[in-house]
């Protein structure tokens, strides 16, 4: 078990279920894809309002909310105080071509600012394919540097590697890519769990469109848990709730520490009227979230099996902060 600093430990505590140390986080940090899902010509103010309404409602039960600095500030000011807060650090999208994707930091946005605005943790996403060794080495170093900066401010890092095909002629939703997806996800976890990131936010290791065998699902998730030396949570990757729920069950039974889900829970609400949105969020979306929280609370591996807090002493505060733990 690794000892981490009080700030990082508190960050993980405030983003997880108090009684079980597992995560049930709502993700709504989309920016470009969010604009694309909304009616053409939607104003900035309207996009902020919708995000505010969705986050405000779901923060009543989620262990934490993940949002972004572009549209999410108002929501963070009005969300439930019972919920922790993660802020996205990276620039939306990627640079380079579709088969060689580089991640960039968002200009004017830093871990220091994230700490100062009251967040509990940082989310950092990288497009990642370990088959591209030279690029992967560069991204590994970028992650190490980002993690070090976040840890200087005592912020835990939820690292999200998003896989893609290294072959531009092979689409991610193809059977050809699905055949190698599991190996890519597991090797990604093996590599990136060595960077110092506190939690990995991982894709389901199999494409369920091409494999409905739950035995294979369980085996793949167990391999992912074995490969990762840090806690991992399952992301929803835009799938419907009915597809995501069984993934959460098997992932949590196989070593995941919960989930970090977005559109699987709230996506219908985005384009509804304010009245219909409020009704949907208070009923169907909340019911979905509670179902997943029950699963995670019962079946997940606690993150506290990986990390311990710093021991107290009379003068602990004197040396605290002089170096990252």
N, C-alpha and C positions, 0 to 999 in steps of 0.2 A: 504494500500500500504506500502511495506517495503522499507526503505531507505538502500541502499547498498553503498559500498565504491566507490570512483571515478574510481579506477582501474578496478573493476568488471563491473561498469556501462559502462566504455569505452570499455571493452572487449565484452560486449553484443552489443554495438553500432557498433563496427567494424566487427562483424560477422553477421549483419542483414541488411536488406534494409533500407537505410537512411530515405526514405520518409514514411515508414510504420512500422518500428521496428518489422519486421517478418523475419524469417530465411529461407534461401534457400541454404543449405549447401551441398557440394559434399563430400561424404565419400569415402576415399581410404586408409584405415589404415589396410587392411588385410595383414596378414603375412603368416601363414601356409596355409590358404585357397588360398591365392594368388599364392604361389608356386605350389599348387596342380592344379590350373587352367591353368598353363603355361606348355609349352613343357618340358618333362622330361630332366633333365640335364641343364636347363637354368642357366646361370652364375649369380652371384650376380650383376655384372655390367649390364647385360641385364635386370634384374628385376628392377634395379634402373632406367635404361633408359626408359622403358615402363611406369613406374609410373611417371617419369618426364614429358613425352610427354602428358599423359592423364591429369595430374593435371595442367600442363602449359596451355593447351587449355581450359579446363573448368573453370579455375580460372578467365578467362576474364569476366565471367558473374555471377558466383556463389557468394553469399554473403560471403562465407568462404570455406575453404578446411580443411577436417579432414584427417590427415595422421599419420604415425608412425615413430619412430626413426630408425628402421632398414633399410628401403628402401626409406624413404621419405625426407631425408635431402637435397639432390640435388634439388628435386622438390620445396622445400620451399624456396630455394635460387633463383629460376628462375621463380616462379609463379608470377602472376600479383600482383602489389602492391595495387590494388583496392580491393583485397580479404583479409578477415581476415584469421587467422590460428588457428586451434585446433590441439593439439597433444595428442595422446593416451598415457595413463599412465600405464595401466595394462599389465601384462605378457599375451601373447597369449595363449588361451586355458584355462584349469582349472585343479586343482588337486582334488583328490578323485575320486570316481566312478561316472558313468553317472547319477545316481539318487541322488547324494549328492555332488554337485559341489562347490568347494571353489575357490575364486579368489585370485591371488597373484600379488604383485607389481613387476615390472620389475627391476631387480638388476641394480644399477648404473644409474637409471633414476628417476628424482625427479621433483616436481613442481618448485623448485628453478632453475633447469636447463632449464625447459620449459619456464619459465619467461625470463631467460637470453638469450635464443636463439630467442626471439622475438615473441613468440606465444601470441595469444589473449585470449585463453581459454584452458581448459583441458577437455578431454573426459575420463571418467572412466566407464568401463563395469563390471557388475557382473552378473553371472548366478543366477537366483533368482526364488524361488517358495515359497510363503508365507505359504503353507501347511506344510513345513518343519520348524517348529517354532524355534527349537533350532539353526539350521543353519542360519535361517533368522535373528535371534537376533544377532548372531555373525557378519553377513554381514552388518546389520544396523550399528553396532559399527565401523566396518571397514570403511564404507562410511563416517560416521561422522568424523572419524580421518583423512581420505583423504581430505575431504572437508575443514576441519579446516586448514590442511597444505597448501592446494591450496589458501585459502583465506588469509593466512599470506603473500602470495606473490601477493595478489590482483588479482588472476586468478579466473574467474567464472568457475563453473564445470557443464558440460553436462554429466549427469549420464544416462547410458544405462543399464537397467535391461533386461536380455535375459531369457525368460521363458523356462521351460522344465518340463517334467513329473517326478513326484516323484516316480512313479511306473516304474521300469526298463522294465517291460513287455509291457508297453504302449508307443508307439512311438509318437513323437510330431506331425507327419503328419496324425495321425489316427483320425477316427471319435470319438473314445472314449475320446481322449485328447481334441479334438475340443469342446466337450460338456462342458468342464470346463475352456477352455482357457480364455474366457471373464472374468470370476470371478477372475482368477489368475492375469490377467493383471490389472484389476481395483484395486484389493486389493494391488497389488505391488505398483501402483501409490500412493495409500493412505498412505502406510507405508513409502516409500522412499522419498516422497515429504516433509517429516518431518525431513530429515537428514541434511538439510542445503544446499543441491545441488541447483544450480540456475535454471537449465533447465532439464527436463526429456526427454530422447530420447526413445520413446515408440513404441512397436509393434502395429500393427492394432489389435484391441481387439477381432475381430472375424476371424476365418479361412474361407476365402472366397471360398475355395474349397467345403466347406460343407454348406455355407449359402450365397446366392446371393441376399438376400432381403435387399434392400437399406434402408428400414425403420428400420430394425434391426441394420444395420451398424450405422445409425445416432443415434439411441438410445444408442448403446454401446459406441460410441465416446462421446456423451453427458455425460454419466455416468463417463467416464474416466476424462473428464474435471472437473466434479464436485468433483471427488475424489482427484485430484491433486491440491495442494495449490500453485504450481509454474507453470510457462509456460511449455508446452510439445510440442515436435515436433515429426512428424511421420517418422519412419525409413522404408526403403524399403524391408529389410529382404530377399534380393535376388530375389524378384519376377520380372517378366517382366514389362516393362514400361506400356503396355496396361492394366495390372492388377493394377499397382500402381497409375496411374493417377486418376481413380475414387475414390480410397481410399483417396488420397490427397484432392480432392474436398469435400468429406463428412467430413473428419477429420477437415479441416480448417473451414468449415461452422459450425462445432460443438464445436469449442473452441480451436483447436490446434493453435500454433503460427508459423506454417510453416512446413518444412520438412528437413530431413537430410538423403539424399539418395545416394546410390552408384551404385551397379551393374544394377539397373533398368535403369540407364542412360548410363553407359559406358562399360558394360561387354563384348559386342561384340568386342570392340576395343583392348582388352588385347592380343588377339591371332592373330591379323592382322599383315601384314607387315607394316613397318614404313610409306610407302606412303599411303596405304589403311587406316591406322589408322588416319593419319592426315586428310584425306578427310572425314572419318566418324565423327571424333570429331568436325570438323568445320561445318558440316551440320547436320546430324541426331541427334547426341548427344547434340549439342548446341540447336537445335530446341526443343528437349525434355526438356532440362533444362529451356529454356525460357517459354515453356508452363506451367511448374510447378511454375515458378516464378510469372507468371501472375495470376495464381490461388491463390497462397499464398498471393500475394500483395493485391488482391481484397477481399479475404474471411477470412483471418486469424485474430486471436486476437493478438494485439500487446503485446510484452513482457513488454512494458513500462506501461501497465495497472497493472502490478504486482510490479514494482520497480520504485523508485524515486532516484535521485542523491542527494548527500550531498549538502547542501546549502553553498554558498560561504560566507566568512567573511574575515576581514583583516588579521587574524592570523591563518586561518584554517590549514596552512601547518606546523605549529609548533607541533600540537598534532597528525597530520596525520601519520599513520603507527605505532603508539605506541600500538594500539590494533585493532583487526579486527572488521570491521563494518558489 
